[in-house]
Amino acid sequence: MRALCWEGVDSLAVRQVPDPELRNAHDMIVRVRRSATCGADLPLLGGRLPFVAAGDVLGHEFVGEVAEIGPEVRRHRVGDRVVVSAAVACGSCWYCRQGLHSCCDNSGTAPAVTESAWGQPTAGCYGQPGALGGFAGSHAEYVRVPYADVGAFTVPDPVSDDRAVFASDAAPAGWMGAELGEVGPGDVVAVWGAGAVGQLTAQAATLLGADRVIVIDRHPERLQMAERHTGAETLNYDLTDVPAELRELSGGRGPDVCVEAVGAADGGGTPGSLAARLTGHRGDGEDPLAVREAVHACRKGGTVFVSGTFTGFVHTFPLGAVMNKGLTLRSARQHGQRWIPMLLDRMARDELRTEHLATHRFPLEQGPAGYALFRDRADGCVRTVFTPEG
């Protein structure tokens, strides 16, 4: 089959790779219909994580059609249209039973490596190097889906592929930021980042009753899209003093909830601290610029939620502000299995619209060009969506 593979630093190519096969009774094979780029892919594209190797298939956000099922798959049939959570989870370990699917004990393929990096192993993910616990990615014609009854969900008929693909990762990540940030009626919520996750966080905050939602970014096209599709107010951090404006918009206190949806790739520095930990190289680590600003901007006693992708150590983190202001600081990789059914229902009822985030569409053969557009934020690109069938 054809797949979009990493070939070297900032180099991708579409090549022929072996077709995926069922390996366990709970596996299924999905024929990909749509697969989206994500900011978490950029450190891999830039070669800034260890173990990525030529031929690794990228991508973790996808919707498709069931092509083959293992003998123990009960919830799906060949021909079903499904969206698959980016995080792979077994559904039966202690963490999965608590709804913490991205902390799954059993789904990572290299627990010793991730335990060395983070103290404990975490769940597997599509489109990550196998040595980091990952599985072959979704920028391909077919994907093997382990624990299929846990991680794949039937897409309701009214929901288009372009809408459903964001239920795989961006929509649950956005909902997680608002829900675990404990957004409630009357709150003022600030979101750093007007990409897909930031805009979906803003939508989730509104649906959870926030009185005022402010999205912060520097790309005018993204800010305009956030205003148009989420109803949020916006701030361009290149043109204004963000903390001062946020105090003005929140009665002088600061936002009740601040959500960082930027990550290391756009938040300053390079995401190299995981590599530093595993290779012994002493580097400067990641610089969480947006997290730092969120901590300083948040009102006393408020909540800061970190959604962006970080891989290890950071420096110049304002721990003193967290303690002295009495902040609650939370973070997680998205627990998709926990929210995807609810999000698909909202999509079917037209309460949650996401297709506008697919600003650019390419056939899989043009994957390298699509990623370059996404990486450079060119032509107002928010997300590139690939269609293997052309």
DRENDO-1510 file (C-alpha; in Angstrom, 1 decimal, always signed):
<recs>
REC; n; res; u; v; w
REC; 1; MET; +0.0; +0.0; +0.0 .
REC; 2; ARG; +1.0; +3.7; -0.3 .
REC; 3; ALA; +1.9; +5.6; +2.8 .
REC; 4; LEU; +3.5; +9.0; +3.7 .
REC; 5; CYS; +6.8; +8.3; +5.4 .
REC; 6; TRP; +9.5; +10.2; +7.2 .
REC; 7; GLU; +12.7; +10.2; +5.2 .
REC; 8; GLY; +14.9; +12.6; +7.1 .
REC; 9; VAL; +14.8; +16.0; +8.7 .
REC; 10; ASP; +12.0; +18.0; +7.0 .
REC; 11; SER; +11.8; +15.3; +4.3 .
REC; 12; LEU; +8.7; +13.2; +3.5 .
REC; 13; ALA; +7.9; +10.8; +0.7 .
REC; 14; VAL; +5.0; +8.6; -0.4 .
REC; 15; ARG; +6.3; +5.1; -0.7 .
REC; 16; GLN; +5.1; +1.5; -0.9 .
REC; 17; VAL; +5.0; -0.2; +2.5 .
REC; 18; PRO; +3.7; -3.6; +3.5 .
REC; 19; ASP; +0.0; -3.9; +4.0 .
REC; 20; PRO; -1.1; -4.1; +7.6 .
REC; 21; GLU; -2.2; -7.5; +8.9 .
REC; 22; LEU; -4.3; -8.7; +11.8 .
REC; 23; ARG; -2.0; -9.6; +14.7 .
REC; 24; ASN; -4.4; -10.2; +17.5 .
REC; 25; ALA; -8.0; -11.3; +17.8 .
REC; 26; HIS; -9.1; -7.8; +18.8 .
REC; 27; ASP; -7.5; -6.1; +15.8 .
REC; 28; MET; -9.2; -4.7; +12.7 .
REC; 29; ILE; -7.9; -3.1; +9.5 .
REC; 30; VAL; -9.4; +0.2; +8.5 .
REC; 31; ARG; -9.3; +1.7; +5.0 .
REC; 32; VAL; -8.5; +5.4; +5.5 .
REC; 33; ARG; -10.9; +7.9; +4.0 .
REC; 34; ARG; -9.5; +11.1; +5.6 .
REC; 35; SER; -6.4; +11.7; +7.6 .
REC; 36; ALA; -5.4; +15.1; +9.1 .
REC; 37; THR; -2.1; +16.7; +10.0 .
REC; 38; CYS; -1.5; +17.9; +13.6 .
REC; 39; GLY; +1.0; +20.2; +15.3 .
REC; 40; ALA; +2.2; +17.2; +17.3 .
REC; 41; ASP; +3.6; +15.8; +14.1 .
REC; 42; LEU; +6.0; +18.7; +13.6 .
REC; 43; PRO; +8.7; +17.7; +16.1 .
REC; 44; LEU; +8.7; +14.3; +14.3 .
REC; 45; LEU; +8.9; +16.0; +10.9 .
REC; 46; GLY; +11.8; +18.1; +12.0 .
REC; 47; GLY; +13.7; +15.1; +13.4 .
REC; 48; ARG; +13.6; +16.5; +16.9 .
REC; 49; LEU; +12.5; +13.3; +18.7 .
REC; 50; PRO; +14.7; +10.2; +19.1 .
REC; 51; PHE; +14.1; +6.9; +17.3 .
REC; 52; VAL; +12.2; +8.3; +14.3 .
REC; 53; ALA; +13.5; +6.4; +11.3 .
REC; 54; ALA; +13.3; +6.5; +7.6 .
REC; 55; GLY; +10.1; +4.7; +6.5 .
REC; 56; ASP; +8.1; +5.5; +9.6 .
REC; 57; VAL; +4.5; +6.3; +8.7 .
REC; 58; LEU; +3.2; +9.6; +10.1 .
REC; 59; GLY; -0.4; +10.6; +11.1 .
REC; 60; HIS; -2.7; +9.9; +14.0 .
REC; 61; GLU; -6.1; +11.6; +13.2 .
REC; 62; PHE; -8.3; +9.6; +10.8 .
REC; 63; VAL; -11.7; +8.3; +9.8 .
REC; 64; GLY; -12.2; +5.3; +7.6 .
REC; 65; GLU; -14.1; +2.2; +6.6 .
REC; 66; VAL; -13.7; -1.2; +8.3 .
REC; 67; ALA; -12.0; -3.6; +5.8 .
REC; 68; GLU; -11.2; -6.6; +8.0 .
REC; 69; ILE; -11.9; -7.7; +11.6 .
REC; 70; GLY; -10.4; -10.1; +14.0 .
REC; 71; PRO; -12.5; -12.9; +15.5 .
REC; 72; GLU; -13.0; -11.2; +18.9 .
REC; 73; VAL; -14.2; -7.9; +17.5 .
REC; 74; ARG; -17.8; -7.4; +18.5 .
REC; 75; ARG; -18.8; -3.8; +17.9 .
REC; 76; HIS; -17.8; -3.4; +14.3 .
REC; 77; ARG; -18.5; -5.0; +10.9 .
REC; 78; VAL; -16.8; -4.9; +7.6 .
REC; 79; GLY; -18.1; -1.8; +5.8 .
REC; 80; ASP; -18.8; +0.3; +8.9 .
REC; 81; ARG; -17.6; +3.9; +8.8 .
REC; 82; VAL; -15.5; +4.6; +12.0 .
REC; 83; VAL; -13.4; +7.3; +13.6 .
REC; 84; VAL; -10.4; +6.0; +15.6 .
REC; 85; SER; -9.0; +7.7; +18.7 .
REC; 86; ALA; -5.4; +8.8; +18.2 .
REC; 87; ALA; -4.5; +7.3; +21.6 .
REC; 88; VAL; -4.5; +3.5; +21.7 .
REC; 89; ALA; -5.9; +2.0; +24.9 .
REC; 90; CYS; -6.7; -1.5; +26.1 .
REC; 91; GLY; -9.9; -0.6; +27.9 .
REC; 92; SER; -9.3; -3.0; +30.8 .
REC; 93; CYS; -6.4; -1.7; +32.9 .
REC; 94; TRP; -6.9; +0.4; +36.0 .
REC; 95; TYR; -6.2; +3.7; +34.1 .
REC; 96; CYS; -8.7; +2.9; +31.3 .
REC; 97; ARG; -11.4; +2.0; +33.8 .
REC; 98; GLN; -10.9; +5.5; +35.3 .
REC; 99; GLY; -11.3; +7.1; +31.9 .
REC; 100; LEU; -7.6; +7.9; +31.6 .
REC; 101; HIS; -7.1; +6.1; +28.3 .
REC; 102; SER; -3.9; +8.0; +27.3 .
REC; 103; CYS; -2.3; +6.6; +30.5 .
REC; 104; CYS; -3.1; +3.0; +29.5 .
REC; 105; ASP; -0.7; +0.5; +31.0 .
REC; 106; ASN; -0.9; -2.0; +28.2 .
REC; 107; SER; -1.0; -0.4; +24.8 .
REC; 108; GLY; +2.4; +1.2; +24.4 .
REC; 109; THR; +4.8; -0.9; +22.4 .
REC; 110; ALA; +8.0; +0.2; +24.2 .
REC; 111; PRO; +7.1; +0.7; +27.9 .
REC; 112; ALA; +10.8; +0.7; +29.0 .
REC; 113; VAL; +11.6; +3.7; +26.9 .
REC; 114; THR; +8.6; +5.8; +27.9 .
REC; 115; GLU; +9.1; +4.8; +31.6 .
REC; 116; SER; +12.7; +6.0; +31.3 .
REC; 117; ALA; +11.6; +9.4; +29.9 .
REC; 118; TRP; +8.5; +10.1; +32.1 .
REC; 119; GLY; +8.7; +7.8; +35.1 .
REC; 120; GLN; +5.9; +5.5; +34.0 .
REC; 121; PRO; +4.8; +4.0; +30.6 .
REC; 122; THR; +2.0; +5.7; +28.8 .
REC; 123; ALA; -0.4; +4.7; +26.0 .
REC; 124; GLY; +0.6; +4.0; +22.4 .
REC; 125; CYS; -0.3; +6.4; +19.7 .
REC; 126; TYR; -0.6; +6.1; +15.9 .
REC; 127; GLY; +2.1; +7.8; +13.8 .
REC; 128; GLN; +4.8; +7.6; +16.5 .
REC; 129; PRO; +8.1; +5.7; +16.4 .
REC; 130; GLY; +7.7; +2.1; +17.7 .
REC; 131; ALA; +10.5; +2.8; +20.2 .
REC; 132; LEU; +8.4; +5.5; +21.7 .
REC; 133; GLY; +5.4; +3.2; +22.1 .
REC; 134; GLY; +3.7; +4.1; +18.7 .
REC; 135; PHE; +2.0; +2.3; +15.9 .
REC; 136; ALA; +2.2; +2.9; +12.1 .
REC; 137; GLY; +0.4; +6.1; +11.3 .
REC; 138; SER; -2.8; +7.1; +9.4 .
REC; 139; HIS; -1.3; +8.9; +6.4 .
REC; 140; ALA; -1.7; +5.6; +4.5 .
REC; 141; GLU; -4.3; +3.6; +2.6 .
REC; 142; TYR; -4.9; +1.2; +5.5 .
REC; 143; VAL; -4.2; +1.2; +9.2 .
REC; 144; ARG; -4.1; -1.7; +11.7 .
REC; 145; VAL; -6.3; -0.7; +14.7 .
REC; 146; PRO; -5.6; -2.7; +17.9 .
REC; 147; TYR; -8.2; -3.0; +20.7 .
REC; 148; ALA; -10.8; -2.1; +18.0 .
REC; 149; ASP; -13.8; -2.3; +20.2 .
REC; 150; VAL; -12.2; +0.2; +22.6 .
REC; 151; GLY; -10.7; +2.8; +20.2 .
REC; 152; ALA; -13.0; +2.9; +17.1 .
REC; 153; PHE; -16.4; +4.4; +17.0 .
REC; 154; THR; -19.2; +4.2; +14.4 .
REC; 155; VAL; -19.8; +7.6; +12.7 .
REC; 156; PRO; -23.4; +8.6; +12.5 .
REC; 157; ASP; -24.8; +9.0; +9.0 .
REC; 158; PRO; -25.3; +12.8; +9.1 .
REC; 159; VAL; -21.7; +13.4; +10.0 .
REC; 160; SER; -19.4; +13.9; +7.0 .
REC; 161; ASP; -15.9; +12.6; +6.8 .
REC; 162; ASP; -14.5; +16.1; +6.9 .
REC; 163; ARG; -16.3; +16.7; +10.2 .
REC; 164; ALA; -15.7; +13.3; +11.7 .
REC; 165; VAL; -12.0; +13.2; +11.2 .
REC; 166; PHE; -11.5; +15.8; +13.9 .
REC; 167; ALA; -13.3; +13.6; +16.4 .
REC; 168; SER; -10.2; +11.4; +16.3 .
REC; 169; ASP; -7.9; +13.9; +18.2 .
REC; 170; ALA; -8.5; +17.6; +17.9 .
REC; 171; ALA; -12.1; +17.7; +19.2 .
REC; 172; PRO; -11.5; +15.4; +22.3 .
REC; 173; ALA; -8.4; +17.4; +23.0 .
REC; 174; GLY; -10.4; +20.7; +22.9 .
REC; 175; TRP; -13.2; +19.3; +25.0 .
REC; 176; MET; -10.6; +17.9; +27.5 .
REC; 177; GLY; -9.1; +21.3; +28.0 .
REC; 178; ALA; -12.4; +22.9; +28.8 .
REC; 179; GLU; -13.8; +20.1; +30.9 .
REC; 180; LEU; -10.7; +19.3; +32.9 .
REC; 181; GLY; -10.1; +23.0; +33.2 .
REC; 182; GLU; -13.5; +23.0; +35.0 .
REC; 183; VAL; -15.0; +25.6; +32.8 .
REC; 184; GLY; -18.5; +26.5; +34.1 .
REC; 185; PRO; -21.3; +29.0; +33.6 .
REC; 186; GLY; -20.2; +32.6; +33.9 .
REC; 187; ASP; -16.5; +31.9; +33.5 .
REC; 188; VAL; -14.0; +33.9; +31.5 .
REC; 189; VAL; -11.8; +31.6; +29.5 .
REC; 190; ALA; -8.6; +32.4; +27.7 .
REC; 191; VAL; -7.2; +30.0; +25.1 .
REC; 192; TRP; -3.6; +30.4; +23.7 .
REC; 193; GLY; -3.5; +29.1; +20.1 .
REC; 194; ALA; -6.1; +29.5; +17.3 .
REC; 195; GLY; -5.3; +26.2; +15.6 .
REC; 196; ALA; -7.7; +23.3; +15.5 .
REC; 197; VAL; -7.4; +22.4; +19.2 .
REC; 198; GLY; -7.5; +26.0; +20.3 .
REC; 199; GLN; -10.7; +26.7; +18.3 .
REC; 200; LEU; -12.3; +23.5; +19.5 .
REC; 201; THR; -11.4; +24.4; +23.1 .
REC; 202; ALA; -13.2; +27.7; +22.6 .
REC; 203; GLN; -16.3; +25.9; +21.2 .
REC; 204; ALA; -16.3; +23.5; +24.1 .
REC; 205; ALA; -16.0; +26.3; +26.7 .
REC; 206; THR; -19.0; +28.0; +25.1 .
REC; 207; LEU; -21.0; +24.8; +25.2 .
REC; 208; LEU; -20.1; +24.4; +28.9 .
REC; 209; GLY; -21.5; +27.8; +29.7 .
REC; 210; ALA; -18.5; +30.2; +29.7 .
REC; 211; ASP; -19.6; +33.8; +29.7 .
REC; 212; ARG; -16.6; +35.1; +27.7 .
REC; 213; VAL; -14.0; +33.2; +25.6 .
REC; 214; ILE; -10.9; +34.9; +24.3 .
REC; 215; VAL; -8.5; +33.2; +21.8 .
REC; 216; ILE; -4.9; +34.4; +21.5 .
REC; 217; ASP; -2.7; +34.0; +18.5 .
REC; 218; ARG; -0.7; +36.0; +16.0 .
REC; 219; HIS; -2.0; +34.7; +12.7 .
REC; 220; PRO; -4.8; +37.0; +11.4 .
REC; 221; GLU; -6.5; +34.3; +9.3 .
REC; 222; ARG; -6.8; +32.0; +12.3 .
REC; 223; LEU; -8.1; +34.7; +14.6 .
REC; 224; GLN; -10.7; +35.6; +12.0 .
REC; 225; MET; -11.7; +32.0; +11.7 .
REC; 226; ALA; -12.0; +31.7; +15.5 .
REC; 227; GLU; -14.3; +34.7; +15.7 .
REC; 228; ARG; -16.4; +33.5; +12.8 .
REC; 229; HIS; -16.8; +29.9; +13.9 .
REC; 230; THR; -16.6; +29.9; +17.7 .
REC; 231; GLY; -17.9; +33.4; +18.6 .
REC; 232; ALA; -14.8; +34.0; +20.7 .
REC; 233; GLU; -13.2; +37.4; +21.1 .
REC; 234; THR; -9.6; +37.4; +19.9 .
REC; 235; LEU; -6.2; +39.0; +20.7 .
REC; 236; ASN; -3.2; +39.2; +18.5 .
REC; 237; TYR; -0.2; +38.9; +20.8 .
REC; 238; ASP; +2.0; +40.7; +18.3 .
REC; 239; LEU; -0.2; +43.8; +18.6 .
REC; 240; THR; -1.2; +44.0; +22.2 .
REC; 241; ASP; -0.2; +43.4; +25.8 .
REC; 242; VAL; -2.1; +40.1; +26.4 .
REC; 243; PRO; -2.1; +39.9; +30.2 .
REC; 244; ALA; -3.2; +43.6; +30.5 .
REC; 245; GLU; -6.0; +43.0; +27.9 .
REC; 246; LEU; -7.2; +39.9; +29.7 .
REC; 247; ARG; -7.4; +41.7; +33.0 .
REC; 248; GLU; -9.5; +44.4; +31.3 .
REC; 249; LEU; -11.8; +41.8; +29.9 .
REC; 250; SER; -12.3; +40.0; +33.2 .
REC; 251; GLY; -13.1; +42.7; +35.7 .
REC; 252; GLY; -9.5; +43.2; +36.6 .
REC; 253; ARG; -8.9; +39.7; +38.0 .
REC; 254; GLY; -7.7; +37.7; +35.0 .
REC; 255; PRO; -9.4; +34.7; +33.4 .
REC; 256; ASP; -10.9; +32.0; +35.5 .
REC; 257; VAL; -9.5; +29.3; +33.2 .
REC; 258; CYS; -6.5; +29.5; +30.9 .
REC; 259; VAL; -5.9; +26.8; +28.3 .
REC; 260; GLU; -2.6; +26.5; +26.5 .
REC; 261; ALA; -3.1; +24.9; +23.1 .
REC; 262; VAL; +0.3; +25.8; +21.4 .
REC; 263; GLY; +3.0; +23.3; +22.5 .
REC; 264; ALA; +6.7; +23.4; +22.3 .
REC; 265; ALA; +6.9; +23.6; +18.5 .
REC; 266; ASP; +5.3; +27.1; +18.4 .
REC; 267; GLY; +5.8; +28.1; +22.0 .
REC; 268; GLY; +9.5; +28.8; +21.8 .
REC; 269; GLY; +12.6; +26.7; +21.7 .
REC; 270; THR; +12.8; +23.3; +20.2 .
REC; 271; PRO; +11.2; +20.1; +21.6 .
REC; 272; GLY; +14.5; +18.4; +22.3 .
REC; 273; SER; +14.4; +17.5; +26.0 .
REC; 274; LEU; +13.1; +14.0; +25.5 .
REC; 275; ALA; +16.1; +13.4; +23.2 .
REC; 276; ALA; +18.3; +14.9; +25.8 .
REC; 277; ARG; +17.1; +12.6; +28.5 .
REC; 278; LEU; +17.4; +9.4; +26.4 .
REC; 279; THR; +20.7; +10.2; +24.7 .
REC; 280; GLY; +22.5; +11.9; +27.6 .
REC; 281; HIS; +22.9; +15.1; +25.6 .
REC; 282; ARG; +22.6; +18.1; +27.9 .
REC; 283; GLY; +20.4; +20.7; +26.1 .
REC; 284; ASP; +18.3; +23.7; +27.1 .
REC; 285; GLY; +15.0; +21.8; +27.0 .
REC; 286; GLU; +11.7; +23.3; +25.9 .
REC; 287; ASP; +10.6; +26.9; +26.6 .
REC; 288; PRO; +6.9; +27.0; +27.4 .
REC; 289; LEU; +6.3; +30.7; +26.4 .
REC; 290; ALA; +2.5; +30.3; +26.2 .
REC; 291; VAL; +2.3; +28.3; +29.4 .
REC; 292; ARG; +4.3; +30.9; +31.2 .
REC; 293; GLU; +2.0; +33.7; +30.0 .
REC; 294; ALA; -1.1; +31.7; +30.9 .
REC; 295; VAL; +0.2; +31.2; +34.5 .
REC; 296; HIS; +0.9; +34.9; +34.9 .
REC; 297; ALA; -2.4; +35.9; +33.3 .
REC; 298; CYS; -4.7; +33.5; +35.2 .
REC; 299; ARG; -6.6; +34.9; +38.2 .
REC; 300; LYS; -5.7; +33.9; +41.7 .
REC; 301; GLY; -7.2; +30.5; +42.5 .
REC; 302; GLY; -7.9; +29.8; +38.8 .
REC; 303; THR; -7.0; +26.9; +36.6 .
REC; 304; VAL; -4.4; +26.5; +33.9 .
REC; 305; PHE; -4.7; +23.5; +31.6 .
REC; 306; VAL; -1.8; +22.5; +29.3 .
REC; 307; SER; -3.0; +20.9; +26.0 .
REC; 308; GLY; +0.1; +21.5; +23.9 .
REC; 309; THR; +2.7; +18.8; +23.1 .
REC; 310; PHE; +5.8; +18.8; +25.3 .
REC; 311; THR; +8.2; +15.9; +25.5 .
REC; 312; GLY; +10.2; +16.3; +28.7 .
REC; 313; PHE; +11.9; +19.0; +30.6 .
REC; 314; VAL; +11.2; +22.8; +30.4 .
REC; 315; HIS; +13.1; +25.7; +31.8 .
REC; 316; THR; +12.1; +29.1; +33.2 .
REC; 317; PHE; +8.8; +27.6; +34.4 .
REC; 318; PRO; +7.0; +30.0; +36.9 .
REC; 319; LEU; +6.4; +27.5; +39.7 .
REC; 320; GLY; +6.5; +30.4; +42.2 .
REC; 321; ALA; +3.5; +32.0; +40.5 .
REC; 322; VAL; +1.6; +28.7; +40.5 .
REC; 323; MET; +2.1; +28.3; +44.3 .
REC; 324; ASN; +1.7; +31.9; +45.4 .
REC; 325; LYS; -1.5; +32.5; +43.3 .
REC; 326; GLY; -3.0; +29.2; +44.4 .
REC; 327; LEU; -3.4; +27.9; +40.8 .
REC; 328; THR; -4.6; +24.5; +39.8 .
REC; 329; LEU; -2.3; +23.2; +37.0 .
REC; 330; ARG; -3.5; +20.3; +34.9 .
REC; 331; SER; -2.4; +18.6; +31.7 .
REC; 332; ALA; -2.9; +15.4; +29.7 .
REC; 333; ARG; -2.8; +13.7; +26.3 .
REC; 334; GLN; -6.4; +13.5; +25.2 .
REC; 335; HIS; -8.4; +10.5; +26.5 .
REC; 336; GLY; -10.4; +10.2; +23.2 .
REC; 337; GLN; -12.4; +7.1; +24.2 .
REC; 338; ARG; -13.9; +9.1; +27.0 .
REC; 339; TRP; -15.4; +11.8; +24.9 .
REC; 340; ILE; -15.7; +10.7; +21.2 .
REC; 341; PRO; -19.2; +9.2; +21.5 .
REC; 342; MET; -20.5; +12.4; +23.0 .
REC; 343; LEU; -18.7; +14.5; +20.4 .
REC; 344; LEU; -20.1; +12.5; +17.5 .
REC; 345; ASP; -23.6; +12.9; +18.9 .
REC; 346; ARG; -23.0; +16.7; +19.0 .
REC; 347; MET; -21.7; +16.6; +15.5 .
REC; 348; ALA; -24.7; +14.7; +14.3 .
REC; 349; ARG; -27.0; +17.3; +16.0 .
REC; 350; ASP; -25.0; +20.1; +14.3 .
REC; 351; GLU; -24.0; +21.5; +17.7 .
REC; 352; LEU; -20.3; +21.0; +16.9 .
REC; 353; ARG; -18.9; +21.9; +13.5 .
REC; 354; THR; -15.3; +21.1; +12.6 .
REC; 355; GLU; -15.1; +20.8; +8.8 .
REC; 356; HIS; -14.0; +24.4; +8.4 .
REC; 357; LEU; -10.7; +23.5; +10.1 .
REC; 358; ALA; -9.8; +21.4; +7.0 .
REC; 359; THR; -8.6; +24.4; +5.2 .
REC; 360; HIS; -6.6; +22.5; +2.6 .
REC; 361; ARG; -7.1; +19.1; +1.0 .
REC; 362; PHE; -4.6; +17.0; -0.9 .
REC; 363; PRO; -4.4; +13.5; -2.3 .
REC; 364; LEU; -2.0; +11.4; -0.4 .
REC; 365; GLU; +0.5; +11.6; -3.3 .
REC; 366; GLN; +0.9; +15.3; -2.5 .
REC; 367; GLY; +1.5; +14.7; +1.2 .
REC; 368; PRO; +5.0; +16.4; +1.3 .
REC; 369; ALA; +3.5; +19.6; -0.2 .
REC; 370; GLY; +0.6; +19.4; +2.2 .
REC; 371; TYR; +2.8; +19.1; +5.2 .
REC; 372; ALA; +5.0; +22.0; +4.1 .
REC; 373; LEU; +2.0; +24.2; +3.8 .
REC; 374; PHE; +0.8; +23.2; +7.3 .
REC; 375; ARG; +4.3; +23.5; +8.8 .
REC; 376; ASP; +4.8; +27.0; +7.5 .
REC; 377; ARG; +1.2; +28.2; +8.2 .
REC; 378; ALA; +1.1; +29.3; +4.6 .
REC; 379; ASP; -2.1; +30.4; +2.8 .
REC; 380; GLY; -4.0; +30.5; +6.1 .
REC; 381; CYS; -3.6; +26.8; +6.6 .
REC; 382; VAL; -5.0; +25.4; +9.9 .
REC; 383; ARG; -5.1; +21.7; +9.0 .
REC; 384; THR; -4.3; +19.7; +5.9 .
REC; 385; VAL; -6.5; +16.7; +5.2 .
REC; 386; PHE; -5.3; +13.8; +3.0 .
REC; 387; THR; -7.5; +11.6; +1.0 .
REC; 388; PRO; -5.8; +8.3; -0.1 .
REC; 389; GLU; -8.2; +7.7; -2.9 .
REC; 390; GLY; -7.2; +11.1; -4.5 .
</recs>
